Amino acid sequence: MRRQDFEQDAWAISSVTIADLKQAEKEEAAHIPISNPRVHLLRKHVFATSGRVKGSDKLRASYRGQIWGTTLKLCGPSLWITINPNDLHDPVAQILIGEEIDMDKFFATAGPDSDHRARNIAKDPYGAAKYFFFIIHAVLSALFGIEVTKDHVHSSMGILGVISAYYGVVEAQGRGTLHLHMLLWLAHTPNSEEMHEFLKTEEFRDRIQAYIKQNIRAHVDGLDEETVRTTPRETQLGYSRPPNPDGTHWEAECADKERRVVRSQQVHTCTKSTCLRYNKHGRLVCKRRAPWELSDTEYIDENGNWKPKRTHPYINNYCPAISVSLCCNNNIKLLTNGVDTKHASWYSTDYQTKKQNKNNNVSALMAQSLMYHEQHSNHLECIGS
């Protein structure tokens, strides 16, 4: 309404009739341009208004512009991360829902059992959502070194380095629980041209290999294919506390926790209900491209193509600090401006803001709405009468 052309547009829109919308309905169903300029103007305002509705396609399209605007300002993103918090078994989630659990004297055998915890989450979706946002903010603060206030975002050294910007999009899974796709821009990263030159030097590639070894893993010593087959998944491993950094055996406890979490959360299993799809040749293939290529060590070449160490073809990438702290499934990828990672950057941008499948005729919905208001708004002068 603050636009200068509001009065002119309002007059044009007010003259739209049901017959105009019915004709537009036929044109939209036939996938041809709408011929009536007044209906076209109405649709333009409807879509602009929907841009303020959470989850709408219009708002998601604006996400994409914000991501690429950040890329123009800070160069390309450095990392792509997916986090699926373990809300079913995390004791923090149970506390937020109302269970009495002493985290200072925590015992995995005390408190609600697995079935009780699952029922708590199912009965209280608000509590589950509250847990999600609490735990993500904890990850941003404690692990990534990001503090968000009302007016500013402060960044300090975290497990992944100093982060200059981040962009996260929340998405719901089939059962309604939330997970996060996030792009991270590391501070002081070279631009595309500089990265191309730096990757030619062995010293720079060695530094990236060391970074991959520390933060992006797909391998745990002793967890080979035979061990995975013979070791059962610990489905309730999330009902625990992270190892205490001040403890005497902290490093050994972290290594043990990492191995158990990877076995329980990071081993991918292909099924038709999750990831198997028919390709153009009629063959069933994994949409996540498993099994993944094996590698005896961390690797990066002069073109920016990289690999983590992987000795099991179905262990997905993970960030060890997130795995140990949250006991949840996660994924992390390095974006180095190489050919493959440029594709990954574009894919992640599109994936984070993917639009919903179209299953409606907008013109038909507007026609029905206008007809309803003409029939039920007796105190108003009928439009088009």
N, C-alpha and C positions, 0 to 999 in steps of 0.2 A: 504493500500500500504506500510505501514511501517513495516508490519509483515515480519519475516524472510522467511516464506514459500510463499510469494506473487508470485515470479516468477514461482515457481513450480506449484502453484495452477492456475495461469493465463494461463500457457501452457495447463494444463488439461482442464480448462473451455473453452478455445478457440477451442478445438477439439470437443465440443458438437455440434451435428447436429440436424436438425429439426426432423429427424427420431428418434433420441434418446429421444427427448422431447415428441414426439407423443406416444412412447412406455411408457414413464413415466406418460403421461396423462391417459392412459388406466389403469395403475397400481394404480394411485392415485384414480381414479374413482371407482376402485374395492376395495379400502381400504386395499391394500397389500403393503408391503415395496417396494420401488423403487430399482430395481436391478442394474442399471447402476451407478457405483461409481462416475463417472464424473458429472452426473446430481445431485447426492446426494451432491457432493461438491459445485456445483453451488447453489443449494437451501440453503445450509448452509450459504454461503456468502450473499445471498439475505436476509435471515432472520436476519443475523447480521447487515446488512446495515439498515434494517427497524427498528432496535432498536433505531435509531437516529431520527425516524419520530414520531412526536407528535401524540398521540392517538393510535399508533399501538399496536397490541397484544404483540409484543416483548418488547416494552417499558413498557407496563403495567406489564408484568412479572417481569421486573427489579424493579418496585415499590414494589412488594410483597417482594422481597429479601431485599430491603432497610428497609421496615417496620419490618421484623423479625430480621434484623441485629440490629436495634435500640432497639428491645425488648431484645435481648441478652445482649446489653450494659447497658440498664437502667431498666431491669425487664419489666414486662408487662405494657401495656398502662393503664391509669386510667379512661379515659373518651372517649366516642364516641359521636361526635356532627355532626348534619346535619343542615345547614343554607340555607334557600331559600329566599334571599333578595327580597323585594317587589318593583321590578323595575318599575312596571306600575304606581305606585302612589307616590313613594318617591320623595319629592321635590328636593333632591340632584341629583337624576338622571335627572330630568328636567333641572336643571341648567347646568349640564355637557353636555346636548344635545343642549343648547343654549337659554333656556327660561330665561327671566328676573324676578327673584324672590328674594325679600329682606328677607333673613333668620333672620335678626336682628329685623325686624318688620313683622313677618310672620302672614298671615291671611289665613285660610283654604278656605275662600270664594273668595279670590283673585287668580289671575293667571289662567292657563289653566284648563278647566273642565276635567272630567274623560275621555270622548271620545278623547279630544285633547291630553291628556297625553298618552293614549294608542297608538294613531297614531304616536306620536313622537317616542316612543320606537320601534314600528314596522318599521318605516322608517329609523331608525338609529341604526342598530345592533352594530356598533362600539361604539357608545355612551353608549349603554346598557352594553356592556362588560367592558367599562372603568368605569362605575358606580360600577359594581360588584367588580372589583379588588380594587377600592377606598374604598368601604364600608367594604370589608373583611379586608383590612389593618387597617382600623379604628377600627374594632372590636378587632383585634389582639393587637393593640397599647393601645386603651383606656379602653377596658374591660378586656383583658387577660394579660396586662402588658408586651407585647413582642415588642421589637424594633429591627428591622432588618436593618443592614447597609450592605455595600458592602462586608465587610470581616467578620463581627461578628453578632451574635444574642444575644441580651441582654434581660434578663428576670427579672421582679420585681413582687411584690405582685399584683395580679389581683383579679377579682371577684371569680375565681375558685381556687385560691392559686398561688404558684410559679410554673410555668411550665418549666420543664427541656428540653422538646422537643415536637414538634408537627409535624404532617404529614397530609397534606390536598390534596385531589384529586378533581379536578373540573370536573363537569359533566353537560351536556346539557339536558334539559327537552324536551318534545315533541314539544313545540312551539319555541325552540331554546334558551330560557333563561337559565342562568347558576345557578347552586347551588353547594354547597361544602359539602363533607364528610371529617371529620377530626378526627384523633386520637390524644389525648393529654396525655403526660406523666407528672405527677405531681412530683415535686422534693421531695426527702426524703421519698418516699413511700416504704413500706417493700417489700421484695421479696416474692415469693410464700410460702416458708416455714414459714417465719416470719408472713405473713398475716394469715396463717392457725392457728398459735398459738395466735396471737393478737385477732382474732375473737372469741376466747373462753372467753375473758374477757368482762364483762358487760361495763366497762368504755370505752373500745375501740369501742364497738358497739354503745354506746350512742353518741360518737363523730361522727361516720359515719351517724347516724340518723339525727344529727343536720346539717351535711353537706348536706344531701339529702333534708332536709326541706328548706334549704336556697337556693339551686342551682338547684334541680331537682324536678319539681313539675308536678302534674297531677290533681290539685284541686284548685279551687278558692271558697272562702266562698261565699255562696249565689248563686252560679252557678250550680243549680241542673238540673235534666232532664226536669222538668216543665219549668224552666226559659229559658233553651236552646230552647225549643219548641216555647215559646212565644216571645222571643227576636230576632229580625231580625239581620242578619249579617251586619256589617258595612264594606262593600267592599272597601270603600275609606278611611278607617281609617289611612292608611299609609301616606296620604297627610297631614302631621303634623310634629311638632317638638317634640323631647322627653321632658319630664318634666325637668325644670331647677333645678339642684341640689342645687343652692343657693336660691331657692324660699322658701317662708315661709311655703307653703303647699305641699312641694315636696313629702313627704311620702304618703299623701292622693291622690295626683295626680298620683303617680306611681301605687298605688293599683287600682285606677279606670281604668287606662290605661291597666294594666295587665288583669283585668276582661274583658274588651272590646276586647282586642287582642285575648285572649283565646277563647272567643265566636266566633270571626270572623275567626281565623286561626288554632286553635288546635282541633276543634271538627271534628272527622273523620266520613265520610259518606261512607259506602260500596256501590260500584256500579260495574257492570260487566266491564265497560270501564276502571276502575282504579285498583281495588284490588281483586275482587272476581275471584277465580279460582276453577276449579273442582279438588278435591283430588282423591286419588286412589279408594275411595268408591263411586265416582260419585256425591259427595255432594259439593255444592258451599261453599267455605270457604274464609275468608279474608287472603290474603298472609301476611298482617301485624299483623295477629293474634287478631284482634278486634272481639268482645268486650274484653277489658282487665279486668283482675281480680280487684275487688274492695278491698279497704283497708281503715280502719278507721284512720290509722296513718302511719307514716313512719316506716319501718321495715327492719331489717337485722338479719339473723340467724348465727349460728356458721360456716355454710358452705359457707357463702358469698352470699347466695340468698337474694335479697332485693326487696322492693317495695316502691314506693312513696305513699303518701296519695292520694287515688282516690275514689271519691264518684259518679262519672259519668263514665260508662263503655266505652265511646267513646272519652274521652279527652286524647289526646296523651301527652307523656312527653314533657316538655319544660323547657328552662332556662329563668327565669323571667327577668334577666337583658337584654338578647337578645330580648325577646318579647317586652319589654317596649321601648328599644332604637330603634329597627328596624321595629316594627309592622309587623313582618313577621312570617311565619311558620318555626318552628325549632324543633329539636329532640335532646335529650341528654340521654345517658345511662352511668351508673357507672359500671366499670369493676373491680371486687374485687378478681379475681382468684377463685371464687366459680364455681361449675359445670356449672350452667347456663351462667354465665358471661364469662367463658372460651369459650363456644360455641359462645357467642356474639362477643368475640374478634376475633375468627377465621372467623366468618361470616363477620364482618366489614372489616377485611383484604381482604377477597375474594371479598366482595361487592364493596369496593373502587376501586379494580383493575380488575373488571369483564371484560372478553374478549368479543369481538364482535362475533356474530354468523357467522360461516363460510358459505359463499355463493359463493365460487369460487374454481376453480381447478388451483392451482398455476402452475403446469406443462403446462396446456393448455395456460395460459396467457404468459408464457415464450416462448412457441412454436410460438404463434402468433406474439410476439414481435420480435423474431429472424427472422421470415419470412418477417415481415415488413422491417427490416433493410437490409435484403438481396435484397429486391426489390427496395429500395429507396436509398441505399448507393452505387451508381455506382462508386464513386471515391475510394472505398475501395475494397480490395480483398475479395470476398465472402467466408465466413467461410464454410469449408467442401467441397469446389468445387475441 
